[in-house]
Amino acid sequence: IFMFIFSIILGVGQGYQPVVGYNYGARKYDRVRTAFFFTLKVTTAIMMACAVAGFAAAAAAMRLFIAADPEVVAIGAKALRFQCLTMPILTLGVMCNMTFQSIGKSWTATFLSSLRQGVYFLPLILVLPRLLGLIGVQATQPIADVFTFATCLPLIIRFFRQLEAARAAEAAHGAA
Protein backbone atom coordinates (compact mmCIF):
# COMPACT_ATOMS: atom_id res chain seq x y z
CA ILE A 1 0.00 0.00 0.00
CA PHE A 2 2.75 2.39 0.97
CA MET A 3 4.84 1.68 -2.13
CA PHE A 4 1.83 2.39 -4.34
CA ILE A 5 1.54 5.82 -2.70
CA PHE A 6 5.32 6.34 -2.79
CA SER A 7 5.34 5.68 -6.55
CA ILE A 8 3.31 8.88 -7.03
CA ILE A 9 6.14 11.07 -5.78
CA LEU A 10 8.65 9.04 -7.75
CA GLY A 11 6.67 9.77 -10.90
CA VAL A 12 6.44 13.48 -10.17
CA GLY A 13 10.16 13.46 -9.36
CA GLN A 14 10.97 11.83 -12.68
CA GLY A 15 9.19 14.69 -14.41
CA TYR A 16 11.22 17.13 -12.31
CA GLN A 17 14.61 15.64 -13.19
CA PRO A 18 14.95 16.94 -16.77
CA VAL A 19 13.81 20.39 -15.65
CA VAL A 20 16.46 20.65 -12.96
CA GLY A 21 19.15 19.06 -15.11
CA TYR A 22 18.55 21.40 -18.03
CA ASN A 23 18.40 24.53 -15.90
CA TYR A 24 21.45 23.58 -13.84
CA GLY A 25 23.41 22.93 -17.03
CA ALA A 26 22.24 26.28 -18.45
CA ARG A 27 23.32 27.97 -15.18
CA LYS A 28 19.80 29.16 -14.52
CA TYR A 29 20.13 28.60 -10.81
CA ASP A 30 17.02 30.55 -9.89
CA ARG A 31 15.00 28.11 -11.98
CA VAL A 32 16.68 25.16 -10.26
CA ARG A 33 15.66 26.60 -6.89
CA THR A 34 12.12 27.38 -8.08
CA ALA A 35 11.66 23.92 -9.61
CA PHE A 36 12.98 22.21 -6.49
CA PHE A 37 10.74 24.06 -4.06
CA PHE A 38 7.68 23.90 -6.31
CA THR A 39 8.04 20.15 -6.72
CA LEU A 40 8.81 19.69 -3.03
CA LYS A 41 5.64 21.58 -2.09
CA VAL A 42 3.47 19.65 -4.55
CA THR A 43 4.81 16.24 -3.55
CA THR A 44 4.60 17.09 0.15
CA ALA A 45 0.95 18.14 -0.27
CA ILE A 46 0.21 14.90 -2.13
CA MET A 47 1.90 12.83 0.55
CA MET A 48 0.14 14.78 3.30
CA ALA A 49 -3.23 14.00 1.74
CA CYS A 50 -2.29 10.35 1.26
CA ALA A 51 -1.00 10.17 4.84
CA VAL A 52 -4.26 11.48 6.27
CA ALA A 53 -6.30 9.12 4.10
CA GLY A 54 -4.00 6.18 4.84
CA PHE A 55 -4.05 6.83 8.57
CA ALA A 56 -7.86 6.98 8.60
CA ALA A 57 -8.33 3.94 6.38
CA ALA A 58 -5.43 1.79 7.62
CA ALA A 59 -7.55 -1.03 9.05
CA ALA A 60 -9.86 -1.12 6.03
CA ALA A 61 -6.85 -1.20 3.71
CA MET A 62 -5.36 -4.13 5.62
CA ARG A 63 -8.66 -6.02 5.49
CA LEU A 64 -8.48 -5.90 1.67
CA PHE A 65 -5.54 -8.29 1.91
CA ILE A 66 -6.30 -10.48 4.92
CA ALA A 67 -9.78 -10.00 6.32
CA ALA A 68 -9.85 -13.39 8.05
CA ASP A 69 -7.31 -12.56 10.75
CA PRO A 70 -8.18 -9.50 12.89
CA GLU A 71 -4.86 -9.65 14.75
CA VAL A 72 -2.87 -9.39 11.50
CA VAL A 73 -5.15 -6.53 10.39
CA ALA A 74 -4.45 -4.69 13.66
CA ILE A 75 -0.68 -5.23 13.36
CA GLY A 76 -0.65 -4.11 9.72
CA ALA A 77 -2.87 -1.11 10.42
CA LYS A 78 -0.52 0.08 13.16
CA ALA A 79 2.50 -0.32 10.85
CA LEU A 80 0.72 1.62 8.09
CA ARG A 81 -0.24 4.37 10.54
CA PHE A 82 3.37 4.67 11.69
CA GLN A 83 4.43 4.97 8.05
CA CYS A 84 1.74 7.59 7.40
CA LEU A 85 3.25 9.77 10.11
CA THR A 86 6.45 10.14 8.08
CA MET A 87 4.99 10.25 4.56
CA PRO A 88 5.16 14.05 4.23
CA ILE A 89 8.90 14.14 5.01
CA LEU A 90 9.78 11.42 2.50
CA THR A 91 9.56 13.92 -0.31
CA LEU A 92 12.75 15.71 0.73
CA GLY A 93 14.82 12.55 0.36
CA VAL A 94 13.36 11.80 -3.06
CA MET A 95 13.81 15.38 -4.27
CA CYS A 96 17.38 15.57 -2.97
CA ASN A 97 18.30 12.28 -4.56
CA MET A 98 16.80 13.25 -7.90
CA THR A 99 18.38 16.70 -7.79
CA PHE A 100 21.88 15.39 -7.18
CA GLN A 101 21.39 12.66 -9.76
CA SER A 102 20.23 15.20 -12.35
CA ILE A 103 23.15 17.57 -11.87
CA GLY A 104 25.82 14.89 -12.12
CA LYS A 105 26.59 14.41 -8.42
CA SER A 106 26.22 10.65 -8.67
CA TRP A 107 28.08 9.79 -5.47
CA THR A 108 25.84 12.02 -3.39
CA ALA A 109 22.75 10.61 -5.13
CA THR A 110 23.95 7.04 -4.57
CA PHE A 111 24.63 7.75 -0.90
CA LEU A 112 21.17 9.30 -0.46
CA SER A 113 19.43 6.44 -2.22
CA SER A 114 21.10 3.94 0.11
CA LEU A 115 20.03 5.70 3.32
CA ARG A 116 16.37 4.77 3.65
CA GLN A 117 16.52 1.03 2.95
CA GLY A 118 20.18 0.37 3.75
CA VAL A 119 22.25 2.62 5.95
CA TYR A 120 19.46 3.32 8.43
CA PHE A 121 16.90 0.56 7.91
CA LEU A 122 19.19 -2.46 8.23
CA PRO A 123 20.73 -1.59 11.62
CA LEU A 124 17.37 -0.42 12.96
CA ILE A 125 15.59 -3.64 11.95
CA LEU A 126 18.28 -5.61 13.75
CA VAL A 127 18.13 -3.53 16.95
CA LEU A 128 14.61 -2.16 17.42
CA PRO A 129 12.70 -5.47 17.47
CA ARG A 130 15.03 -6.72 20.19
CA LEU A 131 14.40 -3.58 22.23
CA LEU A 132 10.73 -2.93 21.46
CA GLY A 133 9.36 -6.20 20.11
CA LEU A 134 6.64 -5.90 17.48
CA ILE A 135 6.52 -2.11 17.83
CA GLY A 136 10.20 -2.09 16.83
CA VAL A 137 9.37 -3.91 13.61
CA GLN A 138 6.45 -1.60 12.87
CA ALA A 139 8.42 1.58 13.60
CA THR A 140 11.71 0.71 11.89
CA GLN A 141 10.88 2.13 8.46
CA PRO A 142 9.39 5.41 9.73
CA ILE A 143 12.40 5.93 12.00
CA ALA A 144 14.73 5.26 9.07
CA ASP A 145 12.73 7.85 7.14
CA VAL A 146 13.25 10.45 9.88
CA PHE A 147 17.00 9.78 9.88
CA THR A 148 17.07 10.03 6.08
CA PHE A 149 15.27 13.38 6.25
CA ALA A 150 17.75 14.63 8.84
CA THR A 151 20.67 13.60 6.63
CA CYS A 152 19.23 15.19 3.47
CA LEU A 153 18.48 18.55 5.06
CA PRO A 154 22.07 19.80 5.52
CA LEU A 155 23.09 18.45 2.10
CA ILE A 156 20.37 20.37 0.26
CA ILE A 157 20.96 23.52 2.32
CA ARG A 158 24.64 23.38 1.39
CA PHE A 159 23.75 22.79 -2.26
CA PHE A 160 21.51 25.85 -2.42
CA ARG A 161 24.13 27.97 -0.67
CA GLN A 162 26.64 26.86 -3.31
CA LEU A 163 24.13 27.69 -6.04
CA GLU A 164 23.61 31.15 -4.58
CA ALA A 165 27.37 31.71 -4.41
CA ALA A 166 27.75 30.59 -8.04
CA ARG A 167 24.92 32.88 -9.12
CA ALA A 168 26.45 35.81 -7.26
CA ALA A 169 29.88 35.11 -8.75
CA GLU A 170 28.42 35.00 -12.26
CA ALA A 171 26.51 38.21 -11.64
CA ALA A 172 29.70 39.91 -10.41
CA HIS A 173 31.67 38.57 -13.37
CA GLY A 174 28.97 39.69 -15.79
CA ALA A 175 28.93 43.19 -14.28
CA ALA A 176 32.70 43.56 -14.62
QUIQUI-V30080 format. One record per helix or strand of 2 or more residues. SS is the DSSP state (H for helix, E for strand). FROM is the first residue (numbers start at 1). TO is the last residue. Records with the same first field share a line. If there is no record, write none. Layout:
SS: FROM-TO / FROM-TO
//
This chain:
H: 2-25 / 29-56 / 58-66 / 70-102 / 106-119 / 121-132 / 134-175
//
